[in-house]
């Protein structure tokens, strides 16, 4: 697939939004990230798990996904919920593993008017 390298950018866009233009992001770390090796199904599983956790998980709850076909897996943990400018925002920790690589990151997601979650600055 010729667009395989662009898939890691999806992490920055994760649930339909991005906080700044992709050109301005420092993305070199992605070449060492497990998400570089994700299949389309891996991305779908991670995004669905994140949506479910952000929508209905309580602070401290965790959710995991695993794709037996690729051997890739990940987990998400809801850390905190805050109101920011009248919007519900949630901090989450995301851990992914693929091809003997693992990585953990924290992101703050804010719920948009249409119900999607967008990475906040």
MOPAC internal coordinates of N, CA, C and O (Angstrom, degrees):
PM7 1SCF
backbone

  N    0.0000 0     0.00 0     0.00 0    0    0    0
  C    1.4549 1     0.00 0     0.00 0    1    0    0
  C    1.5261 1   108.45 1     0.00 0    2    1    0
  O    1.2310 1   119.61 1   -55.77 1    3    2    1
  N    1.2978 1   118.35 1   124.23 1    3    2    1
  C    1.4563 1   122.28 1  -175.22 1    5    3    2
  C    1.5203 1   113.28 1   -70.69 1    6    5    3
  O    1.2310 1   119.29 1   160.06 1    7    6    5
  N    1.3231 1   118.96 1   -19.94 1    7    6    5
  C    1.4581 1   121.27 1  -178.21 1    9    7    6
  C    1.5195 1   112.26 1   -97.93 1   10    9    7
  O    1.2310 1   119.06 1  -169.82 1   11   10    9
  N    1.3188 1   119.40 1    10.18 1   11   10    9
  C    1.4641 1   123.31 1  -177.22 1   13   11   10
  C    1.5253 1   110.80 1   -54.62 1   14   13   11
  O    1.2310 1   119.12 1   138.57 1   15   14   13
  N    1.3392 1   119.29 1   -41.43 1   15   14   13
  C    1.4613 1   121.59 1  -178.04 1   17   15   14
  C    1.5188 1   111.38 1   -65.47 1   18   17   15
  O    1.2310 1   119.37 1   152.39 1   19   18   17
  N    1.3161 1   118.81 1   -27.61 1   19   18   17
  C    1.4546 1   121.08 1  -179.44 1   21   19   18
  C    1.5139 1   112.31 1   -75.21 1   22   21   19
  O    1.2310 1   119.42 1   162.67 1   23   22   21
  N    1.3287 1   118.71 1   -17.33 1   23   22   21
  C    1.4529 1   121.83 1  -177.88 1   25   23   22
  C    1.5243 1   113.90 1   -55.08 1   26   25   23
  O    1.2310 1   118.09 1   139.63 1   27   26   25
  N    1.3514 1   121.24 1   -40.37 1   27   26   25
  C    1.4620 1   119.46 1   179.60 1   29   27   26
  C    1.5208 1   113.60 1   -58.01 1   30   29   27
  O    1.2310 1   119.98 1   152.22 1   31   30   29
  N    1.3162 1   117.64 1   -27.78 1   31   30   29
  C    1.4500 1   119.91 1   177.94 1   33   31   30
  C    1.5268 1   110.02 1   -62.03 1   34   33   31
  O    1.2310 1   120.80 1   153.54 1   35   34   33
  N    1.3342 1   116.07 1   -26.46 1   35   34   33
  C    1.4612 1   120.26 1   177.48 1   37   35   34
  C    1.5188 1   110.94 1   -58.92 1   38   37   35
  O    1.2310 1   119.89 1   148.93 1   39   38   37
  N    1.3255 1   117.81 1   -31.07 1   39   38   37
  C    1.4615 1   119.89 1   176.66 1   41   39   38
  C    1.5101 1   110.49 1   -58.14 1   42   41   39
  O    1.2310 1   120.43 1   140.03 1   43   42   41
  N    1.3264 1   116.79 1   -39.97 1   43   42   41
  C    1.4557 1   121.43 1   179.89 1   45   43   42
  C    1.5245 1   111.45 1   -71.47 1   46   45   43
  O    1.2310 1   120.85 1   154.53 1   47   46   45
  N    1.2975 1   115.98 1   -25.47 1   47   46   45
  C    1.4582 1   121.33 1  -178.56 1   49   47   46
  C    1.5303 1   110.20 1   -97.92 1   50   49   47
  O    1.2310 1   120.32 1   167.98 1   51   50   49
  N    1.2958 1   117.00 1   -12.02 1   51   50   49
  C    1.4496 1   130.93 1  -170.65 1   53   51   50
  C    1.5170 1   116.97 1     5.16 1   54   53   51
  O    1.2310 1   118.95 1   117.53 1   55   54   53
  N    1.2803 1   119.60 1   -62.47 1   55   54   53
  C    1.4592 1   119.98 1  -172.85 1   57   55   54
  C    1.5151 1   112.54 1  -122.42 1   58   57   55
  O    1.2310 1   120.71 1  -144.89 1   59   58   57
  N    1.2963 1   116.25 1    35.11 1   59   58   57
  C    1.4540 1   119.45 1   171.90 1   61   59   58
  C    1.5098 1   116.17 1   106.49 1   62   61   59
  O    1.2310 1   119.23 1  -176.48 1   63   62   61
  N    1.3053 1   119.08 1     3.52 1   63   62   61
  C    1.4582 1   118.56 1  -179.29 1   65   63   62
  C    1.5020 1   111.63 1  -147.24 1   66   65   63
  O    1.2310 1   121.42 1   -15.64 1   67   66   65
  N    1.3026 1   114.89 1   164.36 1   67   66   65
  C    1.4587 1   120.58 1   176.77 1   69   67   66
  C    1.5252 1   107.82 1  -144.50 1   70   69   67
  O    1.2310 1   120.50 1   -35.96 1   71   70   69
  N    1.3022 1   116.65 1   144.04 1   71   70   69
  C    1.4591 1   119.82 1  -173.74 1   73   71   70
  C    1.5225 1   112.98 1   -83.21 1   74   73   71
  O    1.2310 1   119.59 1   161.27 1   75   74   73
  N    1.3136 1   118.38 1   -18.73 1   75   74   73
  C    1.4531 1   121.10 1   179.00 1   77   75   74
  C    1.5228 1   108.26 1  -154.69 1   78   77   75
  O    1.2310 1   119.87 1   -16.83 1   79   78   77
  N    1.3331 1   117.85 1   163.17 1   79   78   77
  C    1.4647 1   119.19 1  -179.13 1   81   79   78
  C    1.5207 1   111.89 1   -58.68 1   82   81   79
  O    1.2310 1   120.64 1   -38.16 1   83   82   81
  N    1.3244 1   116.38 1   141.84 1   83   82   81
  C    1.4593 1   121.46 1  -178.16 1   85   83   82
  C    1.5299 1   111.46 1   -57.64 1   86   85   83
  O    1.2310 1   119.98 1   147.75 1   87   86   85
  N    1.3226 1   117.65 1   -32.25 1   87   86   85
  C    1.4571 1   120.01 1  -179.05 1   89   87   86
  C    1.5182 1   111.44 1   -62.97 1   90   89   87
  O    1.2310 1   120.11 1   152.36 1   91   90   89
  N    1.3069 1   117.39 1   -27.64 1   91   90   89
  C    1.4601 1   121.16 1  -176.44 1   93   91   90
  C    1.5248 1   112.58 1   -86.39 1   94   93   91
  O    1.2310 1   120.17 1   168.51 1   95   94   93
  N    1.3121 1   117.27 1   -11.49 1   95   94   93
  C    1.4572 1   120.23 1  -178.15 1   97   95   94
  C    1.5232 1   111.38 1   -78.56 1   98   97   95
  O    1.2310 1   120.56 1   -35.03 1   99   98   97
  N    1.3020 1   116.53 1   144.97 1   99   98   97
  C    1.4578 1   121.85 1   174.01 1  101   99   98
  C    1.5238 1   106.02 1   -87.72 1  102  101   99
  O    1.2310 1   119.90 1   -76.41 1  103  102  101
  N    1.3289 1   117.79 1   103.59 1  103  102  101
  C    1.4635 1   122.04 1  -172.56 1  105  103  102
  C    1.5260 1   113.78 1  -110.49 1  106  105  103
  O    1.2310 1   119.26 1  -171.56 1  107  106  105
  N    1.3113 1   119.02 1     8.44 1  107  106  105
  C    1.4661 1   119.46 1  -178.62 1  109  107  106
  C    1.5144 1   112.92 1   -60.27 1  110  109  107
  O    1.2310 1   119.79 1   149.31 1  111  110  109
  N    1.3228 1   118.01 1   -30.69 1  111  110  109
  C    1.4555 1   121.25 1  -179.79 1  113  111  110
  C    1.5256 1   111.54 1   -60.61 1  114  113  111
  O    1.2310 1   119.91 1   157.75 1  115  114  113
  N    1.3308 1   117.77 1   -22.25 1  115  114  113
  C    1.4594 1   120.57 1  -177.42 1  117  115  114
  C    1.5242 1   112.61 1   -65.10 1  118  117  115
  O    1.2310 1   119.67 1   155.32 1  119  118  117
  N    1.3202 1   118.23 1   -24.68 1  119  118  117
  C    1.4629 1   118.76 1   179.90 1  121  119  118
  C    1.5222 1   111.51 1   -66.11 1  122  121  119
  O    1.2310 1   119.89 1   160.43 1  123  122  121
  N    1.3206 1   117.82 1   -19.57 1  123  122  121
  C    1.4606 1   122.11 1   178.39 1  125  123  122
  C    1.5282 1   112.16 1  -106.05 1  126  125  123
  O    1.2310 1   120.16 1   179.72 1  127  126  125
  N    1.2909 1   117.29 1    -0.28 1  127  126  125
  C    1.4589 1   122.98 1  -175.18 1  129  127  126
  C    1.5218 1   111.49 1   -83.49 1  130  129  127
  O    1.2310 1   120.37 1   -33.75 1  131  130  129
  N    1.3269 1   116.91 1   146.25 1  131  130  129
  C    1.4629 1   119.14 1   176.45 1  133  131  130
  C    1.5308 1   112.92 1   -62.12 1  134  133  131
  O    1.2310 1   119.97 1   152.46 1  135  134  133
  N    1.3261 1   117.67 1   -27.54 1  135  134  133
  C    1.4690 1   119.00 1  -177.74 1  137  135  134
  C    1.5230 1   112.17 1   -64.03 1  138  137  135
  O    1.2310 1   120.24 1   161.41 1  139  138  137
  N    1.3064 1   117.15 1   -18.59 1  139  138  137
  C    1.4713 1   120.50 1   176.74 1  141  139  138
  C    1.5261 1   110.65 1   -60.27 1  142  141  139
  O    1.2310 1   120.09 1   153.51 1  143  142  141
  N    1.3224 1   117.44 1   -26.49 1  143  142  141
  C    1.4606 1   122.25 1  -176.04 1  145  143  142
  C    1.5294 1   113.09 1  -100.70 1  146  145  143
  O    1.2310 1   120.14 1  -171.91 1  147  146  145
  N    1.3193 1   117.33 1     8.09 1  147  146  145
  C    1.4607 1   120.20 1  -179.33 1  149  147  146
  C    1.5239 1   111.81 1   -69.90 1  150  149  147
  O    1.2310 1   121.48 1   -37.89 1  151  150  149
  N    1.3153 1   114.76 1   142.11 1  151  150  149
  C    1.4611 1   121.47 1   170.79 1  153  151  150
  C    1.5281 1   108.14 1   -86.76 1  154  153  151
  O    1.2310 1   120.49 1   -10.19 1  155  154  153
  N    1.3128 1   116.68 1   169.81 1  155  154  153
  C    1.4695 1   120.11 1   176.12 1  157  155  154
  C    1.5234 1   110.37 1   -57.29 1  158  157  155
  O    1.2310 1   120.28 1   139.58 1  159  158  157
  N    1.3316 1   117.06 1   -40.42 1  159  158  157
  C    1.4662 1   121.29 1  -179.77 1  161  159  158
  C    1.5308 1   110.41 1   -65.39 1  162  161  159
  O    1.2310 1   120.03 1   141.07 1  163  162  161
  N    1.3296 1   117.55 1   -38.93 1  163  162  161
  C    1.4704 1   121.00 1   176.89 1  165  163  162
  C    1.5280 1   109.93 1   -58.24 1  166  165  163
  O    1.2310 1   120.55 1   132.48 1  167  166  165
  N    1.3440 1   116.55 1   -47.52 1  167  166  165
  C    1.4615 1   120.87 1   179.69 1  169  167  166
  C    1.5259 1   110.69 1   -59.75 1  170  169  167
  O    1.2310 1   120.74 1   134.33 1  171  170  169
  N    1.3136 1   116.19 1   -45.67 1  171  170  169
  C    1.4697 1   120.16 1  -179.97 1  173  171  170
  C    1.5237 1   111.00 1   -60.10 1  174  173  171
  O    1.2310 1   120.77 1   135.79 1  175  174  173
  N    1.3345 1   116.13 1   -44.21 1  175  174  173
  C    1.4655 1   120.16 1  -179.48 1  177  175  174
  C    1.5264 1   111.25 1   -64.90 1  178  177  175
  O    1.2310 1   120.14 1   136.72 1  179  178  177
  N    1.3372 1   117.34 1   -43.28 1  179  178  177
  C    1.4622 1   120.33 1   179.84 1  181  179  178
  C    1.5235 1   110.98 1   -63.75 1  182  181  179
  O    1.2310 1   120.49 1   134.61 1  183  182  181
  N    1.3295 1   116.66 1   -45.39 1  183  182  181
  C    1.4703 1   119.79 1  -178.19 1  185  183  182
  C    1.5187 1   111.62 1   -65.12 1  186  185  183
  O    1.2310 1   119.94 1   139.06 1  187  186  185
  N    1.3252 1   117.73 1   -40.94 1  187  186  185
  C    1.4684 1   120.20 1   179.18 1  189  187  186
  C    1.5257 1   110.81 1   -65.75 1  190  189  187
  O    1.2310 1   120.17 1   138.51 1  191  190  189
  N    1.3204 1   117.28 1   -41.49 1  191  190  189
  C    1.4717 1   120.97 1   177.61 1  193  191  190
  C    1.5241 1   109.97 1   -62.26 1  194  193  191
  O    1.2310 1   119.96 1   137.99 1  195  194  193
  N    1.3284 1   117.69 1   -42.01 1  195  194  193
  C    1.4664 1   121.51 1   179.01 1  197  195  194
  C    1.5232 1   110.89 1   -63.89 1  198  197  195
  O    1.2310 1   120.01 1   134.66 1  199  198  197
  N    1.3327 1   117.58 1   -45.34 1  199  198  197
  C    1.4792 1   120.71 1   178.85 1  201  199  198
  C    1.5181 1   111.05 1   -57.78 1  202  201  199
  O    1.2310 1   120.73 1   132.79 1  203  202  201
  N    1.3284 1   116.22 1   -47.21 1  203  202  201
  C    1.4664 1   119.97 1  -178.74 1  205  203  202
  C    1.5223 1   111.54 1   -62.36 1  206  205  203
  O    1.2310 1   120.49 1   135.31 1  207  206  205
  N    1.3311 1   116.67 1   -44.69 1  207  206  205
  C    1.4625 1   120.08 1  -179.69 1  209  207  206
  C    1.5246 1   111.11 1   -65.16 1  210  209  207
  O    1.2310 1   119.96 1   133.73 1  211  210  209
  N    1.3184 1   117.67 1   -46.27 1  211  210  209
  C    1.4600 1   120.62 1  -179.22 1  213  211  210
  C    1.5255 1   111.75 1   -65.57 1  214  213  211
  O    1.2310 1   120.13 1   142.86 1  215  214  213
  N    1.3182 1   117.36 1   -37.14 1  215  214  213
  C    1.4664 1   120.91 1  -178.84 1  217  215  214
  C    1.5170 1   113.35 1   -74.72 1  218  217  215
  O    1.2310 1   119.44 1   139.54 1  219  218  217
  N    1.3314 1   118.67 1   -40.46 1  219  218  217
  C    1.4586 1   118.47 1  -172.15 1  221  219  218
  C    1.5151 1   116.41 1  -130.26 1  222  221  219
  O    1.2310 1   119.54 1   175.95 1  223  222  221
  N    1.3238 1   118.48 1    -4.05 1  223  222  221
  C    1.4557 1   119.44 1   177.85 1  225  223  222
  C    1.5138 1   111.82 1   -77.63 1  226  225  223
  O    1.2310 1   121.38 1   -27.40 1  227  226  225
  N    1.3014 1   114.97 1   152.60 1  227  226  225
  C    1.4673 1   121.11 1   175.29 1  229  227  226
  C    1.5269 1   108.34 1   -94.87 1  230  229  227
  O    1.2310 1   120.37 1   -19.56 1  231  230  229
  N    1.3335 1   116.90 1   160.44 1  231  230  229
  C    1.4588 1   120.41 1   176.07 1  233  231  230
  C    1.5259 1   108.69 1   -55.43 1  234  233  231
  O    1.2310 1   120.83 1   -47.39 1  235  234  233
  N    1.3147 1   116.02 1   132.61 1  235  234  233
  C    1.4615 1   121.43 1  -178.07 1  237  235  234
  C    1.5231 1   113.32 1    96.16 1  238  237  235
  O    1.2310 1   119.88 1   162.33 1  239  238  237
  N    1.3407 1   117.84 1   -17.67 1  239  238  237
  C    1.4674 1   121.14 1   178.47 1  241  239  238
  C    1.5186 1   110.46 1   -71.53 1  242  241  239
  O    1.2310 1   121.15 1   -30.61 1  243  242  241
  N    1.3287 1   115.41 1   149.39 1  243  242  241
  C    1.4549 1   122.48 1   176.28 1  245  243  242
  C    1.5156 1   109.90 1  -125.86 1  246  245  243
  O    1.2310 1   120.95 1   -23.98 1  247  246  245
  N    1.3090 1   115.79 1   156.02 1  247  246  245
  C    1.4579 1   121.92 1   175.74 1  249  247  246
  C    1.5207 1   107.17 1  -143.93 1  250  249  247
  O    1.2310 1   120.73 1   -33.41 1  251  250  249
  N    1.3219 1   116.21 1   146.59 1  251  250  249
  C    1.4596 1   120.43 1  -178.11 1  253  251  250
  C    1.5204 1   110.34 1  -129.78 1  254  253  251
  O    1.2310 1   121.42 1   -23.04 1  255  254  253
  N    1.3157 1   114.89 1   156.96 1  255  254  253
  C    1.4536 1   121.48 1   174.19 1  257  255  254
  C    1.5239 1   107.74 1  -135.88 1  258  257  255
  O    1.2310 1   120.99 1   -24.82 1  259  258  257
  N    1.3223 1   115.71 1   155.18 1  259  258  257
  C    1.4597 1   120.76 1   177.45 1  261  259  258
  C    1.5208 1   108.69 1  -153.84 1  262  261  259
  O    1.2310 1   121.23 1   -47.21 1  263  262  261
  N    1.3084 1   115.26 1   132.79 1  263  262  261
  C    1.4567 1   121.19 1   177.70 1  265  263  262
  C    1.5282 1   108.01 1  -107.18 1  266  265  263
  O    1.2310 1   119.91 1   -75.93 1  267  266  265
  N    1.3467 1   117.77 1   104.07 1  267  266  265
  C    1.4598 1   119.67 1  -177.87 1  269  267  266
  C    1.5317 1   113.56 1   -63.65 1  270  269  267
  O    1.2310 1   120.11 1   155.15 1  271  270  269
  N    1.3314 1   117.39 1   -24.85 1  271  270  269
  C    1.4769 1   119.70 1  -179.93 1  273  271  270
  C    1.5221 1   111.87 1   -71.20 1  274  273  271
  O    1.2310 1   120.03 1   139.94 1  275  274  273
  N    1.3281 1   117.54 1   -40.06 1  275  274  273
  C    1.4691 1   120.06 1  -178.82 1  277  275  274
  C    1.5253 1   111.99 1   -94.26 1  278  277  275
  O    1.2310 1   120.47 1   158.10 1  279  278  277
  N    1.3319 1   116.72 1   -21.90 1  279  278  277
  C    1.4613 1   120.63 1  -174.66 1  281  279  278
  C    1.5161 1   112.91 1    82.15 1  282  281  279
  O    1.2310 1   120.06 1  -178.20 1  283  282  281
  N    1.3354 1   117.48 1     1.80 1  283  282  281
  C    1.4576 1   121.87 1  -178.88 1  285  283  282
  C    1.5237 1   109.94 1   -88.50 1  286  285  283
  O    1.2310 1   121.56 1   -26.32 1  287  286  285
  N    1.3350 1   114.63 1   153.68 1  287  286  285
  C    1.4649 1   119.19 1  -177.14 1  289  287  286
  C    1.5185 1   110.55 1  -156.85 1  290  289  287
  O    1.2310 1   121.64 1   -10.53 1  291  290  289
  N    1.3189 1   114.47 1   169.47 1  291  290  289
  C    1.4497 1   119.19 1   178.05 1  293  291  290
  C    1.5071 1   111.38 1  -165.97 1  294  293  291
  O    1.2310 1   121.61 1    -8.65 1  295  294  293
  N    1.3224 1   114.53 1   171.35 1  295  294  293
  C    1.4600 1   120.49 1   176.96 1  297  295  294
  C    1.5204 1   108.65 1  -145.92 1  298  297  295
  O    1.2310 1   121.68 1   -24.14 1  299  298  297
  N    1.3012 1   114.40 1   155.86 1  299  298  297
  C    1.4589 1   121.97 1   178.62 1  301  299  298
  C    1.5106 1   108.03 1  -132.96 1  302  301  299
  O    1.2310 1   120.89 1   -35.94 1  303  302  301
  N    1.3214 1   115.90 1   144.06 1  303  302  301
  C    1.4554 1   121.07 1   177.28 1  305  303  302
  C    1.5175 1   108.79 1  -131.46 1  306  305  303
  O    1.2310 1   120.66 1   -52.84 1  307  306  305
  N    1.3373 1   116.35 1   127.16 1  307  306  305
  C    1.4659 1   121.74 1   175.65 1  309  307  306
  C    1.5212 1   107.29 1   -78.22 1  310  309  307
  O    1.2310 1   120.48 1   -59.25 1  311  310  309
  N    1.3205 1   116.69 1   120.75 1  311  310  309
  C    1.4638 1   120.48 1  -175.57 1  313  311  310
  C    1.5196 1   112.92 1   -96.38 1  314  313  311
  O    1.2310 1   120.24 1   134.08 1  315  314  313
  N    1.3316 1   117.14 1   -45.92 1  315  314  313
  C    1.4627 1   119.96 1  -177.93 1  317  315  314
  C    1.5193 1   110.01 1  -157.96 1  318  317  315
  O    1.2310 1   121.72 1   -20.25 1  319  318  317
  N    1.3271 1   114.32 1   159.75 1  319  318  317
  C    1.4590 1   122.05 1   177.40 1  321  319  318
  C    1.5142 1   108.06 1  -128.05 1  322  321  319
  O    1.2310 1   120.54 1   -48.21 1  323  322  321
  N    1.3316 1   116.58 1   131.79 1  323  322  321
  C    1.4603 1   120.89 1   178.40 1  325  323  322
  C    1.5263 1   109.46 1  -137.76 1  326  325  323
  O    1.2310 1   121.11 1   -18.79 1  327  326  325
  N    1.2979 1   115.48 1   161.21 1  327  326  325
  C    1.4658 1   121.69 1   171.38 1  329  327  326
  C    1.5169 1   106.92 1   -99.44 1  330  329  327
  O    1.2310 1   120.47 1   -50.79 1  331  330  329
  N    1.3224 1   116.71 1   129.21 1  331  330  329
  C    1.4599 1   121.84 1  -177.46 1  333  331  330
  C    1.5270 1   106.97 1  -131.52 1  334  333  331
  O    1.2310 1   120.38 1   -74.15 1  335  334  333
  N    1.3136 1   116.87 1   105.85 1  335  334  333
  C    1.4523 1   120.70 1  -179.88 1  337  335  334
  C    1.5188 1   112.94 1    61.13 1  338  337  335
  O    1.2310 1   120.35 1  -142.84 1  339  338  337
  N    1.3257 1   116.93 1    37.16 1  339  338  337
  C    1.4557 1   121.03 1  -179.52 1  341  339  338
  C    1.5166 1   114.35 1    80.33 1  342  341  339
  O    1.2310 1   120.31 1  -172.16 1  343  342  341
  N    1.3255 1   117.01 1     7.84 1  343  342  341
  C    1.4582 1   122.32 1  -178.97 1  345  343  342
  C    1.5204 1   109.64 1  -117.06 1  346  345  343
  O    1.2310 1   120.46 1   -39.17 1  347  346  345
  N    1.3232 1   116.72 1   140.83 1  347  346  345
  C    1.4585 1   121.20 1   175.94 1  349  347  346
  C    1.5168 1   109.22 1   -78.68 1  350  349  347
  O    1.2310 1   121.09 1   -52.37 1  351  350  349
  N    1.3304 1   115.52 1   127.63 1  351  350  349
  C    1.4595 1   121.62 1   178.14 1  353  351  350
  C    1.5181 1   108.80 1  -125.90 1  354  353  351
  O    1.2310 1   121.05 1   -32.20 1  355  354  353
  N    1.3366 1   115.59 1   147.80 1  355  354  353
  C    1.4594 1   120.83 1  -179.59 1  357  355  354
  C    1.5174 1   109.58 1  -133.52 1  358  357  355
  O    1.2310 1   121.32 1   -46.56 1  359  358  357
  N    1.3228 1   115.08 1   133.44 1  359  358  357
  C    1.4511 1   119.95 1   172.96 1  361  359  358
  C    1.5238 1   107.10 1   -91.58 1  362  361  359
  O    1.2310 1   120.73 1   -45.16 1  363  362  361
  N    1.3287 1   116.22 1   134.84 1  363  362  361
  C    1.4539 1   120.95 1  -179.32 1  365  363  362
  C    1.5218 1   109.84 1  -137.15 1  366  365  363
  O    1.2310 1   121.45 1   -31.81 1  367  366  365
  N    1.3096 1   114.83 1   148.19 1  367  366  365
  C    1.4539 1   121.79 1   174.93 1  369  367  366
  C    1.5227 1   107.42 1  -105.81 1  370  369  367
  O    1.2310 1   120.92 1   -50.18 1  371  370  369
  N    1.3197 1   115.85 1   129.82 1  371  370  369
  C    1.4603 1   121.46 1  -177.53 1  373  371  370
  C    1.5151 1   108.38 1  -119.30 1  374  373  371
  O    1.2310 1   120.64 1   -53.69 1  375  374  373
  N    1.3209 1   116.39 1   126.31 1  375  374  373
  C    1.4574 1   122.80 1   176.53 1  377  375  374
  C    1.5124 1   108.06 1  -120.44 1  378  377  375
  O    1.2310 1   120.24 1   -50.62 1  379  378  377
  N    1.3242 1   117.15 1   129.38 1  379  378  377
  C    1.4591 1   122.30 1   178.99 1  381  379  378
  C    1.5161 1   110.11 1  -128.37 1  382  381  379
  O    1.2310 1   121.25 1   -30.87 1  383  382  381
  N    1.3444 1   115.22 1   149.13 1  383  382  381
  C    1.4566 1   121.41 1   178.12 1  385  383  382
  C    1.5204 1   108.74 1  -135.30 1  386  385  383
  O    1.2310 1   121.14 1   -48.18 1  387  386  385
  N    1.3398 1   115.43 1   131.82 1  387  386  385
  C    1.4588 1   121.56 1   177.32 1  389  387  386
  C    1.5249 1   108.83 1  -157.84 1  390  389  387
  O    1.2310 1   120.67 1   -42.64 1  391  390  389
  N    1.3068 1   116.33 1   137.36 1  391  390  389
  C    1.4800 1   121.82 1   175.63 1  393  391  390
  C    1.5326 1   112.21 1    49.93 1  394  393  391
  O    1.2310 1   120.71 1  -132.51 1  395  394  393
  N    1.3260 1   116.25 1    47.49 1  395  394  393
  C    1.4716 1   123.50 1   178.17 1  397  395  394
  C    1.5253 1   113.56 1    62.90 1  398  397  395
  O    1.2310 1   120.57 1  -160.14 1  399  398  397
  N    1.3235 1   116.52 1    19.86 1  399  398  397
  C    1.4606 1   121.39 1   174.95 1  401  399  398
  C    1.5207 1   107.53 1  -116.91 1  402  401  399
  O    1.2310 1   120.95 1   -34.01 1  403  402  401
  N    1.3121 1   115.79 1   145.99 1  403  402  401
  C    1.4604 1   119.24 1   175.24 1  405  403  402
  C    1.5179 1   108.92 1  -138.31 1  406  405  403
  O    1.2310 1   121.63 1   -25.09 1  407  406  405
  N    1.3120 1   114.48 1   154.91 1  407  406  405
  C    1.4529 1   120.09 1   179.46 1  409  407  406
  C    1.5100 1   110.45 1  -155.82 1  410  409  407
  O    1.2310 1   120.96 1   -33.05 1  411  410  409
  N    1.3101 1   115.78 1   146.95 1  411  410  409
  C    1.4507 1   122.30 1   179.30 1  413  411  410
  C    1.5212 1   108.68 1  -129.64 1  414  413  411
  O    1.2310 1   121.14 1   -44.88 1  415  414  413
  N    1.3249 1   115.42 1   135.12 1  415  414  413
  C    1.4648 1   121.50 1   178.27 1  417  415  414
  C    1.5138 1   109.31 1  -139.99 1  418  417  415
  O    1.2310 1   121.32 1   -23.18 1  419  418  417
  N    1.3175 1   115.07 1   156.82 1  419  418  417
  C    1.4669 1   121.58 1   173.97 1  421  419  418
  C    1.5155 1   108.69 1  -115.19 1  422  421  419
  O    1.2310 1   121.60 1   -41.97 1  423  422  421
  N    1.3245 1   114.55 1   138.03 1  423  422  421
  C    1.4526 1   121.37 1   178.45 1  425  423  422
  C    1.5115 1   108.99 1  -135.59 1  426  425  423
  O    1.2310 1   120.54 1   -28.28 1  427  426  425
  N    1.3273 1   116.56 1   151.72 1  427  426  425
  C    1.4578 1   121.72 1   169.94 1  429  427  426
  C    1.5240 1   106.52 1  -107.72 1  430  429  427
  O    1.2310 1   121.13 1   -54.98 1  431  430  429
  N    1.3220 1   115.45 1   125.02 1  431  430  429
  C    1.4606 1   122.57 1   179.22 1  433  431  430
  C    1.5192 1   108.43 1  -111.81 1  434  433  431
  O    1.2310 1   120.17 1   -41.90 1  435  434  433
  N    1.3264 1   117.28 1   138.10 1  435  434  433
  C    1.4572 1   121.56 1   176.63 1  437  435  434
  C    1.5248 1   108.98 1  -118.47 1  438  437  435
  O    1.2310 1   121.10 1   -42.99 1  439  438  437
  N    1.3499 1   115.51 1   137.01 1  439  438  437
  C    1.4588 1   120.79 1  -179.51 1  441  439  438
  C    1.5238 1   109.71 1   -74.41 1  442  441  439
  O    1.2310 1   121.11 1   -49.98 1  443  442  441
  N    1.3152 1   115.47 1   130.02 1  443  442  441
  C    1.4580 1   122.51 1   178.75 1  445  443  442
  C    1.5236 1   110.17 1   -88.39 1  446  445  443
  O    1.2310 1   120.29 1   -13.82 1  447  446  445
  N    1.3085 1   117.06 1   166.18 1  447  446  445
  C    1.4634 1   122.21 1  -178.63 1  449  447  446
  C    1.5294 1   111.81 1   -57.66 1  450  449  447
  O    1.2310 1   120.40 1   149.15 1  451  450  449
  N    1.3448 1   116.85 1   -30.85 1  451  450  449
  C    1.4693 1   119.76 1  -179.48 1  453  451  450
  C    1.5267 1   112.81 1   -85.46 1  454  453  451
  O    1.2310 1   120.16 1  -176.43 1  455  454  453
  N    1.3479 1   117.30 1     3.57 1  455  454  453
  C    1.4553 1   121.72 1   177.09 1  457  455  454
  C    1.5223 1   114.92 1    93.31 1  458  457  455
  O    1.2310 1   119.76 1   171.74 1  459  458  457
  N    1.3251 1   118.06 1    -8.26 1  459  458  457
  C    1.4602 1   120.16 1   177.61 1  461  459  458
  C    1.5254 1   109.31 1   -79.20 1  462  461  459
  O    1.2310 1   120.90 1   -14.22 1  463  462  461
  N    1.3203 1   115.88 1   165.78 1  463  462  461
  C    1.4650 1   122.26 1   179.06 1  465  463  462
  C    1.5174 1   108.82 1  -111.20 1  466  465  463
  O    1.2310 1   121.11 1   -45.20 1  467  466  465
  N    1.3206 1   115.49 1   134.80 1  467  466  465
  C    1.4652 1   121.70 1  -177.98 1  469  467  466
  C    1.5203 1   108.55 1  -122.68 1  470  469  467
  O    1.2310 1   120.47 1   -40.47 1  471  470  469
  N    1.3279 1   116.71 1   139.53 1  471  470  469
  C    1.4535 1   120.73 1   175.79 1  473  471  470
  C    1.5209 1   108.71 1   -65.51 1  474  473  471
  O    1.2310 1   120.79 1   -49.27 1  475  474  473
  N    1.3210 1   116.09 1   130.73 1  475  474  473
  C    1.4513 1   122.53 1  -178.61 1  477  475  474
  C    1.5216 1   109.66 1  -100.34 1  478  477  475
  O    1.2310 1   120.59 1   -22.73 1  479  478  477
  N    1.3152 1   116.48 1   157.27 1  479  478  477
  C    1.4753 1   120.79 1   176.12 1  481  479  478
  C    1.4860 1   110.66 1   -73.45 1  482  481  479
  O    1.2310 1   120.10 1   180.00 1  483  482  481

